[in-house]
């Protein structure tokens, strides 16, 4: 399982989709799962930048994982977001739904991500929601890296302040180092 991490606007979705399409791997975006649930009338606070509870997030993710073909690599985009979710994911590491976890961290300045977010014109990218995501990332998501490190998870950092193709090539180099690309279907 490949976990793509980064602040809102770092390119997680773009890079995850590109990798999934190019390699034929499964892609799960918790943001997409949330937006589908929101379209069904759930989680109205999401538009104000409030995160959905860990329990609800894990339930949505578990349901999505159970629907996958587990002969393919899985890319997680937007999960985990905090220590509780990280601990759950690490407890699942090695089972048929999870496998070994590799983390790709997309590193970029908040200023650059703010510019990117303004360009994507998504309904949940209000100024208030964006700044709330930055605060949440700083206070919750950032520290999860140490949990992955303590667990011995391989973590690769990529400069996301490059072109889409440059970032993609950097990710491919990281996955080659992790011997993930040799396990393609």
RODO-2510 file (C-alpha; in nm, 4 decimals, decimal comma):
residues 185
     n   res          X          Y          Z
     1     x     0,0000     0,0000     0,0000
     2     x     0,1291     0,3417    -0,0972
     3     x     0,0245     0,6320     0,1243
     4     x     0,0484     0,9729    -0,0455
     5     x     0,0721     1,2480     0,2184
     6     x     0,0861     1,6232     0,1934
     7     x    -0,0895     1,9435     0,2813
     8     x    -0,4050     2,0371     0,0905
     9     x    -0,3045     2,1388    -0,2627
    10     x     0,0296     1,9553    -0,2591
    11     x    -0,0860     1,7380    -0,5482
    12     x    -0,1904     1,4184    -0,3688
    13     x    -0,4922     1,3619    -0,5921
    14     x    -0,3131     1,4525    -0,9131
    15     x    -0,0154     1,2295    -0,8392
    16     x    -0,2252     0,9433    -0,7025
    17     x    -0,4529     0,9380    -1,0078
    18     x    -0,1572     0,9629    -1,2451
    19     x     0,0194     0,6736    -1,0739
    20     x    -0,2970     0,4614    -1,0599
    21     x    -0,3783     0,5200    -1,4277
    22     x    -0,0232     0,4620    -1,5456
    23     x     0,0329     0,1452    -1,3418
    24     x    -0,3215     0,0050    -1,3302
    25     x    -0,3256     0,0262    -0,9508
    26     x    -0,6212     0,0914    -0,7230
    27     x    -0,6686     0,4474    -0,5948
    28     x    -0,8678     0,5400    -0,2863
    29     x    -0,9154     0,9062    -0,2054
    30     x    -1,0796     0,9768     0,1270
    31     x    -1,1724     1,3173    -0,0153
    32     x    -1,3601     1,1456    -0,2988
    33     x    -1,5239     0,9084    -0,0506
    34     x    -1,6309     1,2093     0,1591
    35     x    -1,7615     1,4018    -0,1425
    36     x    -1,9686     1,0993    -0,2492
    37     x    -2,1109     1,0705     0,1036
    38     x    -2,1748     1,4467     0,1130
    39     x    -2,3628     1,4224    -0,2166
    40     x    -2,5881     1,1772    -0,0329
    41     x    -2,6548     1,4438     0,2342
    42     x    -2,4020     1,3340     0,4957
    43     x    -2,1360     1,5478     0,6663
    44     x    -2,2589     1,9075     0,6079
    45     x    -1,9797     2,0432     0,8342
    46     x    -1,7176     1,9267     0,5832
    47     x    -1,7742     2,2426     0,3764
    48     x    -1,6610     2,4531     0,6722
    49     x    -1,3330     2,2623     0,6852
    50     x    -1,4333     2,0349     0,9719
    51     x    -1,2901     1,6871     0,9379
    52     x    -1,5145     1,3822     0,9474
    53     x    -1,4684     1,1655     1,2581
    54     x    -1,2017     0,8971     1,2622
    55     x    -1,4608     0,6247     1,3103
    56     x    -1,6649     0,7394     1,0088
    57     x    -1,3501     0,7835     0,7995
    58     x    -1,2201     0,4366     0,8870
    59     x    -1,5611     0,2843     0,8111
    60     x    -1,5701     0,4519     0,4668
    61     x    -1,2121     0,3404     0,3963
    62     x    -1,2682    -0,0160     0,5162
    63     x    -1,5722    -0,0469     0,2920
    64     x    -1,3705     0,0809    -0,0059
    65     x    -1,0781    -0,1543     0,0691
    66     x    -1,3067    -0,4572     0,0810
    67     x    -1,4268    -0,3813    -0,2737
    68     x    -1,0762    -0,3879    -0,4250
    69     x    -0,8864    -0,6448    -0,6278
    70     x    -0,6022    -0,7131    -0,3842
    71     x    -0,3669    -0,8441    -0,6495
    72     x    -0,2964    -0,4793    -0,7369
    73     x    -0,1075    -0,2166    -0,5431
    74     x    -0,3325     0,0268    -0,3534
    75     x    -0,2703     0,4015    -0,3372
    76     x    -0,4207     0,5878    -0,0409
    77     x    -0,4738     0,9593    -0,0988
    78     x    -0,5679     1,1715     0,2033
    79     x    -0,5432     0,9028     0,4693
    80     x    -0,4280     0,8903     0,7446
    81     x    -0,4829     1,2461     0,8680
    82     x    -0,4017     1,2066     1,2370
    83     x    -0,2412     0,9788     1,4967
    84     x    -0,5543     0,7748     1,5609
    85     x    -0,5988     0,6946     1,1913
    86     x    -0,2274     0,6193     1,1585
    87     x    -0,2374     0,3741     1,4486
    88     x    -0,5372     0,2001     1,2894
    89     x    -0,3612     0,1777     0,9513
    90     x    -0,0421     0,0443     1,1085
    91     x    -0,2453    -0,2189     1,2947
    92     x    -0,3847    -0,3291     0,9568
    93     x    -0,0409    -0,3411     0,7916
    94     x     0,0354    -0,6810     0,6484
    95     x    -0,3219    -0,8054     0,6115
    96     x    -0,4756    -0,8782     0,2710
    97     x    -0,6449    -0,5379     0,2529
    98     x    -0,3360    -0,3375     0,3450
    99     x    -0,0067    -0,5126     0,2836
   100     x     0,3219    -0,3362     0,3482
   101     x     0,2933     0,0415     0,3757
   102     x     0,5185     0,2844     0,1883
   103     x     0,4754     0,6583     0,2523
   104     x     0,5379     0,9294    -0,0076
   105     x     0,5403     1,2792     0,1467
   106     x     0,4733     1,5655    -0,0920
   107     x     0,6477     1,8703     0,0530
   108     x     0,5428     2,2192    -0,0608
   109     x     0,4997     2,5651     0,0881
   110     x     0,1577     2,6798     0,2103
   111     x     0,1787     2,9793    -0,0226
   112     x     0,2171     2,7562    -0,3282
   113     x    -0,0642     2,5278    -0,2138
   114     x    -0,2954     2,8240    -0,1569
   115     x    -0,2370     2,9337    -0,5168
   116     x    -0,3084     2,5811    -0,6422
   117     x    -0,6254     2,5525    -0,4367
   118     x    -0,7585     2,8790    -0,5757
   119     x    -0,7144     2,7395    -0,9286
   120     x    -0,9004     2,4118    -0,8804
   121     x    -1,2396     2,5772    -0,8048
   122     x    -1,3801     2,3045    -0,5809
   123     x    -1,6889     2,3841    -0,3757
   124     x    -1,5191     2,2714    -0,0523
   125     x    -1,2180     2,5007    -0,1115
   126     x    -1,3554     2,8042     0,0678
   127     x    -1,1022     3,0387     0,2277
   128     x    -1,2208     2,9287     0,5736
   129     x    -1,1993     2,5589     0,4853
   130     x    -0,8511     2,5945     0,3339
   131     x    -0,7097     2,7664     0,6414
   132     x    -0,8769     2,5072     0,8661
   133     x    -0,7113     2,2282     0,6642
   134     x    -0,3740     2,3989     0,7059
   135     x    -0,4264     2,4183     1,0838
   136     x    -0,5404     2,0556     1,0969
   137     x    -0,2427     1,9415     0,8913
   138     x     0,0011     2,1291     1,1146
   139     x    -0,1487     2,0041     1,4398
   140     x    -0,2535     1,6503     1,3461
   141     x    -0,1127     1,5184     1,0207
   142     x     0,2452     1,6390     1,0517
   143     x     0,3217     1,4384     1,3686
   144     x     0,2009     1,1102     1,2165
   145     x     0,5305     1,0778     1,0325
   146     x     0,7018     0,9889     1,3596
   147     x     0,4473     0,7077     1,4135
   148     x     0,5336     0,5655     1,0732
   149     x     0,9054     0,5985     1,1544
   150     x     0,8610     0,4226     1,4901
   151     x     0,6863     0,1382     1,3071
   152     x     0,9749     0,1089     1,0594
   153     x     0,7666     0,2245     0,7630
   154     x     0,9689     0,3429     0,4660
   155     x     0,9063     0,7144     0,4070
   156     x     1,0162     0,9052     0,0984
   157     x     0,9961     1,2835     0,0676
   158     x     0,9340     1,4499    -0,2677
   159     x     0,9605     1,8189    -0,3525
   160     x     0,6067     1,8909    -0,4754
   161     x     0,6958     2,2452    -0,5787
   162     x     0,7873     2,1163    -0,9253
   163     x     0,5888     2,0430    -1,2393
   164     x     0,3411     1,7559    -1,2306
   165     x     0,5737     1,5431    -1,4455
   166     x     0,8816     1,6190    -1,2316
   167     x     0,6950     1,5227    -0,9162
   168     x     0,5682     1,2054    -1,0857
   169     x     0,9198     1,1072    -1,1910
   170     x     1,0451     1,1693    -0,8365
   171     x     0,7715     0,9438    -0,7008
   172     x     0,8613     0,6713    -0,9517
   173     x     1,2259     0,6895    -0,8380
   174     x     1,1134     0,6519    -0,4751
   175     x     0,8964     0,3519    -0,5618
   176     x     1,1833     0,1949    -0,7542
   177     x     1,4036     0,2324    -0,4432
   178     x     1,1279     0,0651    -0,2422
   179     x     1,1110    -0,2194    -0,4999
   180     x     0,7411    -0,1464    -0,5594
   181     x     0,7680    -0,1087    -0,9354
   182     x     0,8981    -0,4637    -0,9703
   183     x     0,5648    -0,5953    -0,8339
   184     x     0,3505    -0,4626    -1,1201
   185     x     0,0785    -0,6627    -1,2881
***
